[in-house]
Amino acid sequence: MSGSHAPDDLAERLERRWAIVASVISAALIAAAAFAGIHQATMPQSRVEMVDPTTLHLNGEFIETNLGSALQPDGSVMVRVVGQQYSFTPQCILVPTQTPITFRATSADVIHGFLIEGTNVNTMLVPGFVSTATTRFDQPGERHMPCHEYCSIGHEGMWAIVRIIDKAQFTRMAADRRRLDCVKQ
Ligand code: CUA
């Protein structure tokens, strides 16, 4: 009787072994997601906001005069950005050090990537939707902001610069201008 069970025992052993392997893989994936979410502050968006990509330039928060960096009453900075084939507006984004920076961005045409090197900002700009991301910069300097979603032939040339300046200097500049970008620096 026990002899006839041998193939079943083997199958059960293999099943158990595979269940352990699968559990370890699942645990590793959960650990990776937790590391990205908690340690690197990479979060999916908390809500879905929609915007009409065909009227971005005509009305609403993404009209050209409303793009760039603005100091908020709570001391944080809000940056509005539009991506289109094949550039970002503004082309150079001015932000202060040691300040919470929230980006609100969208696309006027196709899907673009939105990534600031060396930060937790890494998302997509999808026409019809507003993408948000929050980060902060400790040191002055410049970061590249390349489009990292293939968006047709000009994709390789689509990038912007984030210029980080001293917080006191930014605050002085913000005192007499509502929107800041590198051009008016
Ligand atoms: Cu825009 Cu690639």
Backbone and ligand atoms as CSV (ligand in chain L), in Angstrom:
chain,resi,resn,atom,element,x,y,z
A,1,MET,N,N,0.819,-1.198,0.000
A,1,MET,CA,C,0.000,0.000,0.000
A,1,MET,C,C,0.864,1.263,0.000
A,2,SER,N,N,1.857,1.262,0.907
A,2,SER,CA,C,2.691,2.452,0.987
A,2,SER,C,C,3.465,2.644,-0.311
A,3,GLY,N,N,3.845,1.531,-0.989
A,3,GLY,CA,C,4.593,1.626,-2.241
A,3,GLY,C,C,3.807,2.390,-3.297
A,4,SER,N,N,2.485,2.175,-3.347
A,4,SER,CA,C,1.680,2.846,-4.365
A,4,SER,C,C,1.567,4.336,-4.107
A,5,HIS,N,N,1.955,4.773,-2.899
A,5,HIS,CA,C,1.875,6.207,-2.599
A,5,HIS,C,C,3.122,6.985,-2.988
A,6,ALA,N,N,4.188,6.296,-3.367
A,6,ALA,CA,C,5.458,6.963,-3.627
A,6,ALA,C,C,5.357,8.102,-4.653
A,7,PRO,N,N,4.695,7.904,-5.810
A,7,PRO,CA,C,4.615,9.001,-6.786
A,7,PRO,C,C,3.841,10.192,-6.204
A,8,ASP,N,N,2.786,9.905,-5.386
A,8,ASP,CA,C,2.041,11.001,-4.768
A,8,ASP,C,C,2.932,11.783,-3.818
A,9,ASP,N,N,3.760,11.048,-3.038
A,9,ASP,CA,C,4.661,11.726,-2.103
A,9,ASP,C,C,5.616,12.652,-2.851
A,10,LEU,N,N,6.123,12.147,-3.973
A,10,LEU,CA,C,7.057,12.942,-4.762
A,10,LEU,C,C,6.361,14.218,-5.261
A,11,ALA,N,N,5.148,14.008,-5.798
A,11,ALA,CA,C,4.403,15.166,-6.309
A,11,ALA,C,C,4.150,16.174,-5.197
A,12,GLU,N,N,3.803,15.661,-4.000
A,12,GLU,CA,C,3.510,16.558,-2.898
A,12,GLU,C,C,4.764,17.331,-2.480
A,13,ARG,N,N,5.901,16.602,-2.453
A,13,ARG,CA,C,7.161,17.268,-2.090
A,13,ARG,C,C,7.494,18.386,-3.071
A,14,LEU,N,N,7.316,18.058,-4.368
A,14,LEU,CA,C,7.622,19.087,-5.375
A,14,LEU,C,C,6.668,20.280,-5.248
A,15,GLU,N,N,5.396,19.957,-4.994
A,15,GLU,CA,C,4.423,21.042,-4.818
A,15,GLU,C,C,4.806,21.945,-3.653
A,16,ARG,N,N,5.175,21.299,-2.542
A,16,ARG,CA,C,5.549,22.073,-1.352
A,16,ARG,C,C,6.756,22.963,-1.648
A,17,ARG,N,N,7.736,22.331,-2.341
A,17,ARG,CA,C,8.953,23.079,-2.634
A,17,ARG,C,C,8.610,24.306,-3.489
A,18,TRP,N,N,7.784,24.082,-4.493
A,18,TRP,CA,C,7.416,25.192,-5.370
A,18,TRP,C,C,6.613,26.260,-4.613
A,19,ALA,N,N,5.766,25.793,-3.670
A,19,ALA,CA,C,4.994,26.759,-2.880
A,19,ALA,C,C,5.936,27.647,-2.080
A,20,ILE,N,N,7.021,27.067,-1.562
A,20,ILE,CA,C,7.993,27.866,-0.799
A,20,ILE,C,C,8.677,28.870,-1.721
A,21,VAL,N,N,9.105,28.404,-2.902
A,21,VAL,CA,C,9.762,29.300,-3.861
A,21,VAL,C,C,8.826,30.459,-4.222
A,22,ALA,N,N,7.544,30.114,-4.508
A,22,ALA,CA,C,6.577,31.151,-4.892
A,22,ALA,C,C,6.365,32.140,-3.747
A,23,SER,N,N,6.329,31.634,-2.515
A,23,SER,CA,C,6.143,32.516,-1.360
A,23,SER,C,C,7.324,33.465,-1.203
A,24,VAL,N,N,8.536,32.929,-1.416
A,24,VAL,CA,C,9.731,33.774,-1.296
A,24,VAL,C,C,9.712,34.866,-2.360
A,25,ILE,N,N,9.315,34.501,-3.602
A,25,ILE,CA,C,9.246,35.498,-4.680
A,25,ILE,C,C,8.221,36.582,-4.319
A,26,SER,N,N,7.045,36.154,-3.822
A,26,SER,CA,C,6.011,37.125,-3.433
A,26,SER,C,C,6.525,38.051,-2.340
A,27,ALA,N,N,7.178,37.472,-1.335
A,27,ALA,CA,C,7.696,38.275,-0.229
A,27,ALA,C,C,8.726,39.278,-0.732
A,28,ALA,N,N,9.568,38.849,-1.686
A,28,ALA,CA,C,10.593,39.746,-2.223
A,28,ALA,C,C,9.944,40.907,-2.973
A,29,LEU,N,N,8.882,40.617,-3.735
A,29,LEU,CA,C,8.196,41.677,-4.484
A,29,LEU,C,C,7.517,42.663,-3.532
A,30,ILE,N,N,6.902,42.140,-2.480
A,30,ILE,CA,C,6.254,43.010,-1.492
A,30,ILE,C,C,7.304,43.887,-0.807
A,31,ALA,N,N,8.447,43.289,-0.477
A,31,ALA,CA,C,9.521,44.044,0.159
A,31,ALA,C,C,10.017,45.145,-0.770
A,32,ALA,N,N,10.157,44.836,-2.070
A,32,ALA,CA,C,10.624,45.841,-3.033
A,32,ALA,C,C,9.617,46.981,-3.137
A,33,ALA,N,N,8.310,46.647,-3.174
A,33,ALA,CA,C,7.274,47.684,-3.269
A,33,ALA,C,C,7.256,48.541,-2.009
A,34,ALA,N,N,7.437,47.904,-0.851
A,34,ALA,CA,C,7.450,48.641,0.413
A,34,ALA,C,C,8.665,49.560,0.477
A,35,PHE,N,N,9.810,49.091,0.009
A,35,PHE,CA,C,11.030,49.908,0.004
A,35,PHE,C,C,10.825,51.145,-0.874
A,36,ALA,N,N,10.273,50.934,-2.085
A,36,ALA,CA,C,10.052,52.050,-3.002
A,36,ALA,C,C,9.032,53.024,-2.423
A,37,GLY,N,N,7.985,52.499,-1.808
A,37,GLY,CA,C,6.913,53.365,-1.316
A,37,GLY,C,C,7.279,54.112,-0.059
A,38,ILE,N,N,7.938,53.425,0.864
A,38,ILE,CA,C,8.218,54.037,2.165
A,38,ILE,C,C,9.554,54.762,2.153
A,39,HIS,N,N,10.612,54.074,1.764
A,39,HIS,CA,C,11.942,54.678,1.839
A,39,HIS,C,C,12.157,55.729,0.758
A,40,GLN,N,N,11.761,55.417,-0.501
A,40,GLN,CA,C,12.014,56.354,-1.597
A,40,GLN,C,C,10.830,57.271,-1.857
A,41,ALA,N,N,9.755,57.119,-1.097
A,41,ALA,CA,C,8.567,57.976,-1.231
A,41,ALA,C,C,8.005,57.972,-2.658
A,42,THR,N,N,8.068,56.840,-3.324
A,42,THR,CA,C,7.474,56.711,-4.650
A,42,THR,C,C,6.053,56.211,-4.468
A,43,MET,N,N,5.098,57.088,-4.737
A,43,MET,CA,C,3.709,56.755,-4.430
A,43,MET,C,C,2.847,56.818,-5.679
A,44,PRO,N,N,1.882,55.930,-5.796
A,44,PRO,CA,C,0.885,56.132,-6.839
A,44,PRO,C,C,0.027,57.328,-6.450
A,45,GLN,N,N,-0.629,57.933,-7.422
A,45,GLN,CA,C,-1.418,59.114,-7.107
A,45,GLN,C,C,-2.607,58.755,-6.247
A,46,SER,N,N,-2.925,59.691,-5.328
A,46,SER,CA,C,-3.990,59.408,-4.386
A,46,SER,C,C,-5.360,59.602,-5.015
A,47,ARG,N,N,-5.414,60.362,-6.119
A,47,ARG,CA,C,-6.725,60.579,-6.738
A,47,ARG,C,C,-6.527,60.846,-8.218
A,48,VAL,N,N,-7.609,60.744,-8.973
A,48,VAL,CA,C,-7.544,60.982,-10.415
A,48,VAL,C,C,-8.135,62.349,-10.705
A,49,GLU,N,N,-7.350,63.186,-11.386
A,49,GLU,CA,C,-7.843,64.498,-11.787
A,49,GLU,C,C,-7.788,64.583,-13.296
A,50,MET,N,N,-8.843,65.068,-13.894
A,50,MET,CA,C,-8.896,65.131,-15.345
A,50,MET,C,C,-8.828,66.574,-15.829
A,51,VAL,N,N,-8.333,66.747,-17.064
A,51,VAL,CA,C,-8.197,68.070,-17.660
A,51,VAL,C,C,-8.319,67.868,-19.168
A,52,ASP,N,N,-8.928,68.841,-19.858
A,52,ASP,CA,C,-9.130,68.695,-21.300
A,52,ASP,C,C,-7.856,69.100,-22.044
A,53,PRO,N,N,-7.173,68.155,-22.701
A,53,PRO,CA,C,-5.893,68.488,-23.340
A,53,PRO,C,C,-6.054,69.444,-24.524
A,54,THR,N,N,-7.252,69.532,-25.091
A,54,THR,CA,C,-7.423,70.391,-26.276
A,54,THR,C,C,-7.592,71.862,-25.912
A,55,THR,N,N,-7.888,72.158,-24.631
A,55,THR,CA,C,-8.080,73.571,-24.248
A,55,THR,C,C,-7.079,74.013,-23.186
A,56,LEU,N,N,-5.982,73.246,-23.024
A,56,LEU,CA,C,-4.975,73.581,-22.004
A,56,LEU,C,C,-4.501,75.015,-22.134
A,57,HIS,N,N,-4.273,75.455,-23.407
A,57,HIS,CA,C,-3.678,76.772,-23.642
A,57,HIS,C,C,-4.715,77.888,-23.568
A,58,LEU,N,N,-5.983,77.537,-23.459
A,58,LEU,CA,C,-7.044,78.554,-23.507
A,58,LEU,C,C,-7.554,78.949,-22.128
A,59,ASN,N,N,-7.729,77.958,-21.260
A,59,ASN,CA,C,-8.235,78.294,-19.929
A,59,ASN,C,C,-7.805,77.233,-18.927
A,60,GLY,N,N,-8.020,77.549,-17.664
A,60,GLY,CA,C,-7.670,76.602,-16.613
A,60,GLY,C,C,-6.270,76.826,-16.087
A,61,GLU,N,N,-5.832,75.929,-15.196
A,61,GLU,CA,C,-4.575,76.161,-14.491
A,61,GLU,C,C,-3.342,75.995,-15.366
A,62,PHE,N,N,-3.464,75.380,-16.547
A,62,PHE,CA,C,-2.280,75.118,-17.354
A,62,PHE,C,C,-2.089,76.108,-18.502
A,63,ILE,N,N,-2.770,77.292,-18.443
A,63,ILE,CA,C,-2.473,78.320,-19.443
A,63,ILE,C,C,-1.040,78.789,-19.225
A,64,GLU,N,N,-0.425,79.307,-20.297
A,64,GLU,CA,C,1.014,79.555,-20.265
A,64,GLU,C,C,1.441,80.486,-19.138
A,65,THR,N,N,0.637,81.524,-18.852
A,65,THR,CA,C,1.032,82.485,-17.812
A,65,THR,C,C,1.000,81.869,-16.415
A,66,ASN,N,N,0.391,80.699,-16.313
A,66,ASN,CA,C,0.267,80.050,-15.005
A,66,ASN,C,C,1.308,78.939,-14.811
A,67,LEU,N,N,2.192,78.755,-15.818
A,67,LEU,CA,C,3.186,77.682,-15.715
A,67,LEU,C,C,4.432,78.179,-14.983
A,68,GLY,N,N,5.185,77.256,-14.432
A,68,GLY,CA,C,6.395,77.607,-13.693
A,68,GLY,C,C,6.171,77.452,-12.200
A,69,SER,N,N,7.029,78.109,-11.411
A,69,SER,CA,C,7.044,77.921,-9.960
A,69,SER,C,C,6.338,79.059,-9.252
A,70,ALA,N,N,5.555,78.727,-8.243
A,70,ALA,CA,C,4.871,79.750,-7.461
A,70,ALA,C,C,4.964,79.396,-5.986
A,71,LEU,N,N,5.358,80.406,-5.199
A,71,LEU,CA,C,5.424,80.242,-3.747
A,71,LEU,C,C,3.996,80.223,-3.201
A,72,GLN,N,N,3.674,79.231,-2.389
A,72,GLN,CA,C,2.328,79.093,-1.839
A,72,GLN,C,C,2.259,79.758,-0.468
A,73,PRO,N,N,1.054,80.093,-0.017
A,73,PRO,CA,C,0.903,80.742,1.304
A,73,PRO,C,C,1.522,79.914,2.437
A,74,ASP,N,N,1.538,78.592,2.304
A,74,ASP,CA,C,2.093,77.759,3.377
A,74,ASP,C,C,3.611,77.605,3.283
A,75,GLY,N,N,4.259,78.329,2.339
A,75,GLY,CA,C,5.709,78.276,2.235
A,75,GLY,C,C,6.227,77.201,1.300
A,76,SER,N,N,5.342,76.327,0.818
A,76,SER,CA,C,5.767,75.329,-0.158
A,76,SER,C,C,5.755,75.960,-1.546
A,77,VAL,N,N,6.244,75.216,-2.526
A,77,VAL,CA,C,6.264,75.731,-3.894
A,77,VAL,C,C,5.488,74.790,-4.807
A,78,MET,N,N,4.644,75.365,-5.657
A,78,MET,CA,C,3.873,74.608,-6.641
A,78,MET,C,C,4.451,74.892,-8.020
A,79,VAL,N,N,4.744,73.825,-8.748
A,79,VAL,CA,C,5.279,74.000,-10.102
A,79,VAL,C,C,4.310,73.389,-11.098
A,80,ARG,N,N,3.872,74.185,-12.070
A,80,ARG,CA,C,2.991,73.646,-13.113
A,80,ARG,C,C,3.772,73.517,-14.418
A,81,VAL,N,N,3.613,72.355,-15.040
A,81,VAL,CA,C,4.397,72.019,-16.229
A,81,VAL,C,C,3.475,71.383,-17.267
A,82,VAL,N,N,3.702,71.728,-18.539
A,82,VAL,CA,C,3.016,71.030,-19.626
A,82,VAL,C,C,4.076,70.373,-20.503
A,83,GLY,N,N,3.824,69.123,-20.876
A,83,GLY,CA,C,4.687,68.424,-21.816
A,83,GLY,C,C,3.981,68.341,-23.162
A,84,GLN,N,N,4.740,68.583,-24.226
A,84,GLN,CA,C,4.179,68.410,-25.568
A,84,GLN,C,C,5.315,67.962,-26.475
A,85,GLN,N,N,4.972,67.370,-27.622
A,85,GLN,CA,C,6.009,66.956,-28.571
A,85,GLN,C,C,6.721,68.212,-29.066
A,86,TYR,N,N,8.007,68.481,-28.813
A,86,TYR,CA,C,8.920,67.649,-28.040
A,86,TYR,C,C,9.632,68.524,-27.028
A,87,SER,N,N,8.875,69.067,-26.100
A,87,SER,CA,C,9.493,69.924,-25.087
A,87,SER,C,C,8.609,69.993,-23.849
A,88,PHE,N,N,9.199,70.538,-22.797
A,88,PHE,CA,C,8.433,70.852,-21.600
A,88,PHE,C,C,8.328,72.369,-21.491
A,89,THR,N,N,7.215,72.843,-20.953
A,89,THR,CA,C,7.062,74.269,-20.653
A,89,THR,C,C,6.789,74.400,-19.170
A,90,PRO,N,N,7.642,75.150,-18.410
A,90,PRO,CA,C,8.864,75.818,-18.874
A,90,PRO,C,C,9.994,74.822,-19.177
A,91,GLN,N,N,10.924,75.319,-20.002
A,91,GLN,CA,C,12.081,74.506,-20.400
A,91,GLN,C,C,13.080,74.396,-19.245
A,92,CYS,N,N,13.067,75.398,-18.382
A,92,CYS,CA,C,13.934,75.382,-17.197
A,92,CYS,C,C,13.080,75.762,-15.987
A,93,ILE,N,N,13.064,74.892,-15.000
A,93,ILE,CA,C,12.194,75.059,-13.827
A,93,ILE,C,C,13.044,75.524,-12.656
A,94,LEU,N,N,12.623,76.625,-12.038
A,94,LEU,CA,C,13.398,77.208,-10.941
A,94,LEU,C,C,12.747,76.852,-9.608
A,95,VAL,N,N,13.503,76.242,-8.709
A,95,VAL,CA,C,12.950,75.861,-7.396
A,95,VAL,C,C,13.961,76.179,-6.293
A,96,PRO,N,N,13.484,76.369,-5.056
A,96,PRO,CA,C,14.382,76.636,-3.932
A,96,PRO,C,C,14.841,75.354,-3.236
A,97,THR,N,N,15.939,75.474,-2.492
A,97,THR,CA,C,16.381,74.365,-1.640
A,97,THR,C,C,15.473,74.281,-0.405
A,98,GLN,N,N,15.545,73.144,0.274
A,98,GLN,CA,C,14.943,72.987,1.621
A,98,GLN,C,C,13.460,73.351,1.678
A,99,THR,N,N,12.732,73.023,0.623
A,99,THR,CA,C,11.318,73.400,0.531
A,99,THR,C,C,10.525,72.257,-0.100
A,100,PRO,N,N,9.336,71.956,0.417
A,100,PRO,CA,C,8.516,70.957,-0.271
A,100,PRO,C,C,8.065,71.496,-1.641
A,101,ILE,N,N,8.345,70.741,-2.684
A,101,ILE,CA,C,8.007,71.169,-4.048
A,101,ILE,C,C,6.972,70.194,-4.604
A,102,THR,N,N,5.827,70.724,-5.003
A,102,THR,CA,C,4.822,69.864,-5.621
A,102,THR,C,C,4.704,70.206,-7.102
A,103,PHE,N,N,4.799,69.185,-7.928
A,103,PHE,CA,C,4.629,69.364,-9.364
A,103,PHE,C,C,3.219,68.958,-9.757
A,104,ARG,N,N,2.598,69.787,-10.589
A,104,ARG,CA,C,1.342,69.413,-11.250
A,104,ARG,C,C,1.601,69.537,-12.738
A,105,ALA,N,N,1.423,68.441,-13.450
A,105,ALA,CA,C,1.815,68.444,-14.854
A,105,ALA,C,C,0.838,67.626,-15.680
A,106,THR,N,N,0.786,67.960,-16.969
A,106,THR,CA,C,-0.053,67.180,-17.877
A,106,THR,C,C,0.533,67.276,-19.282
A,107,SER,N,N,-0.084,66.553,-20.192
A,107,SER,CA,C,0.390,66.527,-21.568
A,107,SER,C,C,-0.634,67.165,-22.483
A,108,ALA,N,N,-0.135,67.871,-23.519
A,108,ALA,CA,C,-1.035,68.494,-24.486
A,108,ALA,C,C,-1.306,67.572,-25.671
A,109,ASP,N,N,-0.562,66.452,-25.781
A,109,ASP,CA,C,-0.776,65.603,-26.954
A,109,ASP,C,C,-0.713,64.105,-26.622
A,110,VAL,N,N,0.480,63.553,-26.528
A,110,VAL,CA,C,0.601,62.103,-26.323
A,110,VAL,C,C,1.208,61.828,-24.934
A,111,ILE,N,N,1.416,60.571,-24.608
A,111,ILE,CA,C,2.009,60.227,-23.313
A,111,ILE,C,C,3.500,60.571,-23.313
A,112,HIS,N,N,3.908,61.326,-22.298
A,112,HIS,CA,C,5.320,61.643,-22.100
A,112,HIS,C,C,5.762,61.135,-20.732
A,113,GLY,N,N,7.078,61.041,-20.544
A,113,GLY,CA,C,7.610,60.667,-19.242
A,113,GLY,C,C,7.975,61.919,-18.465
A,114,PHE,N,N,7.952,61.797,-17.132
A,114,PHE,CA,C,8.270,62.935,-16.266
A,114,PHE,C,C,9.167,62.410,-15.159
A,115,LEU,N,N,10.455,62.674,-15.290
A,115,LEU,CA,C,11.427,62.136,-14.345
A,115,LEU,C,C,12.467,63.206,-14.030
A,116,ILE,N,N,12.760,63.387,-12.753
A,116,ILE,CA,C,13.841,64.296,-12.365
A,116,ILE,C,C,14.939,63.447,-11.774
A,117,GLU,N,N,16.096,63.485,-12.399
A,117,GLU,CA,C,17.172,62.587,-11.996
A,117,GLU,C,C,17.576,62.820,-10.537
A,118,GLY,N,N,17.847,61.733,-9.830
A,118,GLY,CA,C,18.304,61.820,-8.448
A,118,GLY,C,C,17.202,62.126,-7.455
A,119,THR,N,N,15.924,62.042,-7.869
A,119,THR,CA,C,14.820,62.299,-6.944
A,119,THR,C,C,13.801,61.160,-7.040
A,120,ASN,N,N,12.747,61.264,-6.231
A,120,ASN,CA,C,11.663,60.287,-6.278
A,120,ASN,C,C,10.637,60.622,-7.356
A,121,VAL,N,N,10.865,61.703,-8.117
A,121,VAL,CA,C,9.884,62.097,-9.142
A,121,VAL,C,C,10.082,61.234,-10.384
A,122,ASN,N,N,9.095,60.412,-10.673
A,122,ASN,CA,C,9.168,59.496,-11.803
A,122,ASN,C,C,7.749,59.070,-12.130
A,123,THR,N,N,7.141,59.763,-13.114
A,123,THR,CA,C,5.769,59.428,-13.454
A,123,THR,C,C,5.564,59.636,-14.949
A,124,MET,N,N,4.326,59.608,-15.377
A,124,MET,CA,C,4.016,59.820,-16.783
A,124,MET,C,C,3.060,60.997,-16.898
A,125,LEU,N,N,3.142,61.681,-18.026
A,125,LEU,CA,C,2.163,62.719,-18.336
A,125,LEU,C,C,1.215,62.118,-19.362
A,126,VAL,N,N,-0.036,61.983,-18.972
A,126,VAL,CA,C,-1.031,61.344,-19.823
A,126,VAL,C,C,-2.051,62.400,-20.239
A,127,PRO,N,N,-2.273,62.581,-21.561
A,127,PRO,CA,C,-3.251,63.591,-21.974
A,127,PRO,C,C,-4.608,63.309,-21.340
A,128,GLY,N,N,-5.196,64.349,-20.768
A,128,GLY,CA,C,-6.502,64.182,-20.124
A,128,GLY,C,C,-6.421,64.041,-18.621
A,129,PHE,N,N,-5.189,63.856,-18.102
A,129,PHE,CA,C,-5.035,63.651,-16.662
A,129,PHE,C,C,-3.948,64.558,-16.096
A,130,VAL,N,N,-4.093,64.918,-14.812
A,130,VAL,CA,C,-3.079,65.707,-14.120
A,130,VAL,C,C,-2.203,64.757,-13.307
A,131,SER,N,N,-0.892,64.833,-13.526
A,131,SER,CA,C,0.052,64.041,-12.731
A,131,SER,C,C,0.616,64.925,-11.626
A,132,THR,N,N,0.702,64.397,-10.411
A,132,THR,CA,C,1.298,65.177,-9.331
A,132,THR,C,C,2.445,64.383,-8.706
A,133,ALA,N,N,3.424,65.121,-8.201
A,133,ALA,CA,C,4.552,64.497,-7.507
A,133,ALA,C,C,5.127,65.535,-6.556
A,134,THR,N,N,5.583,65.090,-5.402
A,134,THR,CA,C,6.161,66.011,-4.419
A,134,THR,C,C,7.571,65.551,-4.071
A,135,THR,N,N,8.477,66.519,-3.969
A,135,THR,CA,C,9.851,66.194,-3.616
A,135,THR,C,C,10.476,67.397,-2.918
A,136,ARG,N,N,11.726,67.293,-2.527
A,136,ARG,CA,C,12.464,68.450,-2.024
A,136,ARG,C,C,13.932,68.272,-2.383
A,137,PHE,N,N,14.648,69.416,-2.431
A,137,PHE,CA,C,16.045,69.405,-2.827
A,137,PHE,C,C,16.867,69.992,-1.692
A,138,ASP,N,N,17.913,69.288,-1.282
A,138,ASP,CA,C,18.727,69.763,-0.174
A,138,ASP,C,C,19.781,70.773,-0.630
A,139,GLN,N,N,20.349,70.557,-1.817
A,139,GLN,CA,C,21.475,71.367,-2.276
A,139,GLN,C,C,21.132,72.129,-3.548
A,140,PRO,N,N,21.716,73.330,-3.722
A,140,PRO,CA,C,21.562,74.024,-5.008
A,140,PRO,C,C,22.237,73.214,-6.124
A,141,GLY,N,N,21.806,73.440,-7.343
A,141,GLY,CA,C,22.404,72.727,-8.463
A,141,GLY,C,C,21.426,72.610,-9.601
A,142,GLU,N,N,21.777,71.719,-10.547
A,142,GLU,CA,C,20.879,71.499,-11.679
A,142,GLU,C,C,20.623,70.011,-11.850
A,143,ARG,N,N,19.394,69.669,-12.159
A,143,ARG,CA,C,19.025,68.277,-12.420
A,143,ARG,C,C,18.412,68.198,-13.807
A,144,HIS,N,N,18.717,67.127,-14.489
A,144,HIS,CA,C,18.094,66.904,-15.791
A,144,HIS,C,C,16.709,66.309,-15.611
A,145,MET,N,N,15.823,66.691,-16.503
A,145,MET,CA,C,14.454,66.179,-16.458
A,145,MET,C,C,14.096,65.648,-17.852
A,146,PRO,N,N,14.539,64.432,-18.164
A,146,PRO,CA,C,14.293,63.891,-19.498
A,146,PRO,C,C,12.908,63.266,-19.612
A,147,CYS,N,N,12.332,63.347,-20.813
A,147,CYS,CA,C,11.141,62.552,-21.107
A,147,CYS,C,C,11.606,61.108,-21.233
A,148,HIS,N,N,11.008,60.213,-20.492
A,148,HIS,CA,C,11.458,58.820,-20.551
A,148,HIS,C,C,10.352,57.860,-20.998
A,149,GLU,N,N,9.391,58.407,-21.770
A,149,GLU,CA,C,8.421,57.551,-22.461
A,149,GLU,C,C,8.577,57.864,-23.934
A,150,TYR,N,N,8.743,56.842,-24.760
A,150,TYR,CA,C,8.924,57.115,-26.184
A,150,TYR,C,C,7.686,57.817,-26.735
A,151,CYS,N,N,7.873,59.024,-27.319
A,151,CYS,CA,C,6.730,59.834,-27.743
A,151,CYS,C,C,6.841,60.243,-29.198
A,152,SER,N,N,7.542,59.468,-29.968
A,152,SER,CA,C,7.731,59.624,-31.416
A,152,SER,C,C,9.114,60.212,-31.723
A,153,ILE,N,N,9.316,60.671,-32.967
A,153,ILE,CA,C,10.678,60.858,-33.471
A,153,ILE,C,C,11.519,61.852,-32.695
A,154,GLY,N,N,10.886,62.837,-32.067
A,154,GLY,CA,C,11.673,63.850,-31.353
A,154,GLY,C,C,11.935,63.520,-29.897
A,155,HIS,N,N,11.568,62.309,-29.495
A,155,HIS,CA,C,11.647,61.922,-28.079
A,155,HIS,C,C,13.019,62.187,-27.455
A,156,GLU,N,N,14.082,61.827,-28.202
A,156,GLU,CA,C,15.438,61.931,-27.647
A,156,GLU,C,C,15.790,63.360,-27.242
A,157,GLY,N,N,15.185,64.325,-27.911
A,157,GLY,CA,C,15.531,65.724,-27.642
A,157,GLY,C,C,14.594,66.388,-26.656
A,158,MET,N,N,13.718,65.604,-26.030
A,158,MET,CA,C,12.722,66.199,-25.135
A,158,MET,C,C,13.195,66.113,-23.691
A,159,TRP,N,N,13.622,67.258,-23.154
A,159,TRP,CA,C,14.058,67.281,-21.763
A,159,TRP,C,C,14.009,68.712,-21.259
A,160,ALA,N,N,14.018,68.853,-19.972
A,160,ALA,CA,C,14.058,70.174,-19.339
A,160,ALA,C,C,15.127,70.133,-18.249
A,161,ILE,N,N,15.337,71.285,-17.629
A,161,ILE,CA,C,16.314,71.413,-16.536
A,161,ILE,C,C,15.579,71.892,-15.289
A,162,VAL,N,N,15.924,71.311,-14.155
A,162,VAL,CA,C,15.432,71.848,-12.884
A,162,VAL,C,C,16.619,72.546,-12.227
A,163,ARG,N,N,16.503,73.872,-12.049
A,163,ARG,CA,C,17.586,74.645,-11.422
A,163,ARG,C,C,17.197,74.935,-9.984
A,164,ILE,N,N,18.025,74.459,-9.053
A,164,ILE,CA,C,17.731,74.610,-7.632
A,164,ILE,C,C,18.599,75.735,-7.087
A,165,ILE,N,N,17.944,76.760,-6.524
A,165,ILE,CA,C,18.702,77.900,-5.980
A,165,ILE,C,C,18.424,78.020,-4.484
A,166,ASP,N,N,19.268,78.817,-3.845
A,166,ASP,CA,C,19.158,79.023,-2.406
A,166,ASP,C,C,17.766,79.544,-2.033
A,167,LYS,N,N,17.236,79.006,-0.947
A,167,LYS,CA,C,15.868,79.338,-0.556
A,167,LYS,C,C,15.656,80.839,-0.344
A,168,ALA,N,N,16.625,81.513,0.291
A,168,ALA,CA,C,16.467,82.948,0.565
A,168,ALA,C,C,16.403,83.735,-0.735
A,169,GLN,N,N,17.238,83.350,-1.702
A,169,GLN,CA,C,17.244,84.029,-3.002
A,169,GLN,C,C,15.902,83.828,-3.715
A,170,PHE,N,N,15.393,82.597,-3.653
A,170,PHE,CA,C,14.108,82.301,-4.287
A,170,PHE,C,C,13.001,83.134,-3.651
A,171,THR,N,N,13.021,83.221,-2.329
A,171,THR,CA,C,11.978,83.959,-1.615
A,171,THR,C,C,12.009,85.438,-1.994
A,172,ARG,N,N,13.225,85.987,-2.125
A,172,ARG,CA,C,13.346,87.395,-2.550
A,172,ARG,C,C,12.744,87.595,-3.935
A,173,MET,N,N,13.062,86.670,-4.853
A,173,MET,CA,C,12.539,86.790,-6.218
A,173,MET,C,C,11.029,86.650,-6.250
A,174,ALA,N,N,10.519,85.775,-5.370
A,174,ALA,CA,C,9.079,85.510,-5.377
A,174,ALA,C,C,8.289,86.685,-4.807
A,175,ALA,N,N,8.977,87.601,-4.130
A,175,ALA,CA,C,8.280,88.713,-3.493
A,175,ALA,C,C,7.633,89.643,-4.507
A,176,ASP,N,N,8.271,89.788,-5.698
A,176,ASP,CA,C,7.672,90.705,-6.674
A,176,ASP,C,C,7.205,90.009,-7.960
A,177,ARG,N,N,7.198,88.690,-7.963
A,177,ARG,CA,C,6.671,87.978,-9.137
A,177,ARG,C,C,5.836,86.804,-8.674
A,178,ARG,N,N,4.763,86.577,-9.385
A,178,ARG,CA,C,3.890,85.473,-8.996
A,178,ARG,C,C,4.410,84.132,-9.520
A,179,ARG,N,N,4.951,84.152,-10.732
A,179,ARG,CA,C,5.468,82.917,-11.343
A,179,ARG,C,C,6.953,83.093,-11.617
A,180,LEU,N,N,7.730,82.055,-11.313
A,180,LEU,CA,C,9.162,82.134,-11.547
A,180,LEU,C,C,9.608,81.043,-12.510
A,181,ASP,N,N,10.554,81.401,-13.380
A,181,ASP,CA,C,11.277,80.381,-14.132
A,181,ASP,C,C,12.684,80.909,-14.372
A,182,CYS,N,N,13.552,80.095,-14.977
A,182,CYS,CA,C,14.957,80.465,-15.086
A,182,CYS,C,C,15.158,81.692,-15.972
A,183,VAL,N,N,14.280,81.869,-16.962
A,183,VAL,CA,C,14.472,82.934,-17.941
A,183,VAL,C,C,14.448,84.298,-17.261
A,184,LYS,N,N,13.559,84.452,-16.296
A,184,LYS,CA,C,13.437,85.754,-15.629
A,184,LYS,C,C,14.381,85.888,-14.457
A,185,GLN,N,N,15.249,84.897,-14.275
A,185,GLN,CA,C,16.101,84.889,-13.081
A,185,GLN,C,C,17.035,86.083,-13.053
L,1,CUA,CU1,CU,8.107,63.127,-24.756
L,1,CUA,CU2,CU,9.451,61.171,-25.051
